Amino acid sequence: TFYNPSINPLNLKRISKRIIGGEDAVEHSWPFLVSVRIKFNNKSEHQCGGTLITDQHILTAAHCILPYLNIVAKLKMNISEMFSLIEVHVGINEHEKNPKDLTNDHVYKVETFDFHENFNFNDWILVHDISIMKLKRKVNINRPEVNVACLPSLSMHTNRLIKEGEKVVAIGWGSYAEEYNYTAYVMNQLQQAVFTILD
């Protein structure tokens, strides 16, 4: 990344004990993270984080989008109308950014999405909770605040899996308290938390 994250996995003084919590991330230090949003009444609301894996594809959780299919069915909307409600914001550090500060290089519409055929959403027990969204146009990448994730090659994956005891970083705009209330407990500033892989 152009802006280095403020973590040093070799000398960590503070390790997060739970996924809830974290600390402010250095602005634009995770340039592949995007905000997947739903537009209602001309206002765009953050739903989930996503990862830019190519200049036109976002990897995210299936549960971020699929529940809206039920709303679409009830409102008798067609799929293209539903896609018009979904947008992706790239190159942002605050998910509630002033719309006046967003340019065409920040906001992208979704053309389609596909999800795991065995996705199951039952009482918040999520199985195969993964989907890939294709954007209508390519993202302007290779700039300091926007780039694709560095995915491992097949040879790297087979030769070196993540091992127990190694450190990983979780990033996002998630809850910072167990008593989940979206408006009260979601951080506007991008958060990061460091964890140790367990067996």
C-alpha positions in Angstrom: 0.0 0.0 0.0 1.0 3.6 -0.5 0.0 4.4 3.1 1.3 1.9 5.5 -1.0 0.4 8.2 0.0 1.3 11.8 0.7 -2.3 12.8 3.9 -4.3 13.4 3.1 -8.0 13.7 6.5 -8.7 15.1 6.2 -6.4 18.0 2.6 -6.2 19.1 1.9 -4.7 22.5 -1.8 -5.0 22.2 -3.6 -8.0 20.8 -7.4 -7.9 20.5 -9.3 -10.6 22.5 -12.5 -10.3 20.6 -13.6 -9.4 17.0 -15.6 -6.5 18.6 -13.3 -3.5 19.0 -10.2 -2.2 17.4 -8.5 1.0 16.7 -8.6 3.7 14.0 -6.8 2.6 10.9 -4.4 5.0 9.1 -6.4 6.7 6.4 -6.2 4.7 3.1 -3.9 2.1 4.5 -6.3 -0.7 3.4 -7.0 0.5 -0.1 -8.9 -2.6 -1.2 -11.7 -2.2 1.4 -15.0 -0.9 0.1 -18.4 0.0 1.5 -21.3 -2.0 0.1 -24.4 0.2 0.4 -28.1 0.2 -0.2 -29.9 3.3 -1.4 -33.3 4.1 0.2 -35.1 7.5 -0.2 -32.0 9.0 -2.0 -29.8 8.2 1.0 -27.0 5.6 0.7 -26.5 3.4 3.8 -23.5 1.2 4.6 -24.4 -2.5 4.8 -21.2 -4.4 4.7 -17.5 -4.1 3.9 -16.2 -5.7 0.8 -12.8 -6.5 -0.8 -11.8 -5.2 -4.3 -10.3 -8.3 -5.8 -10.1 -7.1 -9.5 -10.8 -3.7 -11.0 -14.4 -4.8 -11.5 -15.2 -7.4 -8.8 -16.0 -7.2 -5.1 -15.9 -10.1 -2.7 -18.4 -9.7 0.2 -20.8 -11.7 2.4 -23.9 -13.1 0.7 -26.1 -12.0 3.6 -25.3 -8.4 2.8 -27.4 -8.5 -0.4 -29.6 -11.6 -0.5 -32.1 -10.5 2.1 -33.0 -7.6 -0.2 -34.3 -10.1 -2.7 -37.2 -10.7 -0.4 -38.0 -7.0 -0.3 -37.7 -6.9 -4.1 -40.2 -9.7 -4.4 -42.6 -8.1 -2.1 -42.4 -4.7 -3.9 -42.6 -6.6 -7.2 -39.4 -5.0 -8.5 -37.3 -6.6 -11.2 -33.7 -7.5 -10.7 -32.3 -4.5 -12.6 -34.4 -2.2 -10.3 -32.8 -4.0 -7.3 -29.3 -3.6 -8.6 -30.0 0.2 -9.0 -30.4 0.2 -5.2 -26.9 -1.2 -4.5 -23.8 0.9 -4.8 -20.2 0.5 -3.8 -18.0 3.3 -2.4 -14.2 2.9 -2.9 -11.3 5.0 -1.5 -13.1 6.0 1.7 -12.1 5.8 5.3 -15.4 7.0 6.8 -18.5 5.1 5.7 -20.7 8.2 6.4 -18.8 10.5 4.0 -20.5 13.7 2.9 -22.0 12.9 -0.5 -20.6 16.2 -1.8 -17.1 14.9 -1.2 -17.7 11.8 -3.3 -16.8 11.9 -7.0 -17.4 9.5 -9.9 -14.2 7.8 -8.9 -15.7 6.9 -5.5 -19.2 5.6 -6.4 -19.9 2.5 -8.5 -23.1 0.7 -9.4 -23.5 -3.0 -9.4 -24.2 -4.9 -12.7 -24.8 -8.4 -11.1 -23.8 -10.6 -8.2 -23.4 -14.3 -7.7 -23.3 -16.2 -4.4 -22.3 -19.6 -3.2 -24.9 -22.2 -4.3 -25.0 -23.7 -0.7 -25.4 -20.3 1.1 -27.7 -20.8 4.0 -29.1 -18.1 6.3 -30.9 -19.6 9.3 -31.2 -17.7 12.6 -27.9 -15.9 11.9 -26.1 -19.2 11.5 -24.5 -18.4 8.2 -23.1 -21.2 6.0 -21.1 -20.5 2.8 -21.7 -16.8 3.3 -19.8 -15.5 0.3 -20.7 -13.6 -2.9 -18.9 -11.8 -5.7 -20.4 -8.6 -7.2 -19.5 -7.3 -10.6 -19.5 -3.6 -11.1 -21.0 -1.8 -14.1 -17.7 -0.2 -14.9 -14.0 -0.7 -13.9 -12.7 1.0 -10.8 -9.9 3.5 -11.3 -7.2 1.6 -9.3 -3.4 1.9 -8.8 -3.9 5.1 -6.9 -2.8 5.7 -3.3 -6.4 5.4 -1.9 -7.7 2.6 -4.1 -6.2 -0.7 -5.2 -7.0 -4.4 -5.4 -6.2 -6.9 -2.6 -2.9 -8.8 -2.8 -4.3 -12.3 -3.2 -1.9 -15.3 -2.9 -1.0 -17.3 -6.0 -2.0 -21.0 -6.1 1.6 -22.0 -5.4 1.7 -19.7 -2.3 -1.6 -21.1 -1.1 -0.5 -24.8 -1.4 3.0 -24.2 0.0 2.2 -22.0 3.0 -1.2 -22.0 4.7 -1.7 -19.6 7.5 -0.4 -21.4 10.6 -1.5 -21.4 14.2 0.1 -18.6 16.2 0.5 -16.3 13.3 -1.1 -12.8 13.4 -3.9 -11.5 11.1 -5.7 -8.2 10.9 -9.5 -7.8 10.7 -10.7 -4.5 9.2 -14.0 -2.9 8.8 -16.7 -0.6 10.1 -18.3 -3.1 12.4 -19.7 -3.0 15.9 -17.5 -1.9 18.8 -19.8 -3.2 21.6 -21.6 -6.4 22.3 -25.0 -4.7 22.7 -25.4 -4.3 19.0 -27.3 -1.2 17.9 -26.3 0.0 14.4 -26.6 3.7 15.0 -25.1 3.7 18.5 -22.3 1.2 18.2 -20.9 1.3 14.6 -17.7 3.3 14.1 -17.7 5.8 11.2 -13.9 5.7 11.0 -12.4 2.5 9.6 -11.2 0.1 12.4 -8.5 -2.5 12.5 -7.8 -5.2 15.1 -5.0 -7.8 15.3 -5.6 -11.4 16.2 -3.7 -14.6 16.7 -4.7 -17.7 14.7 -5.9 -20.5 16.9 -6.0 -24.2 16.2 
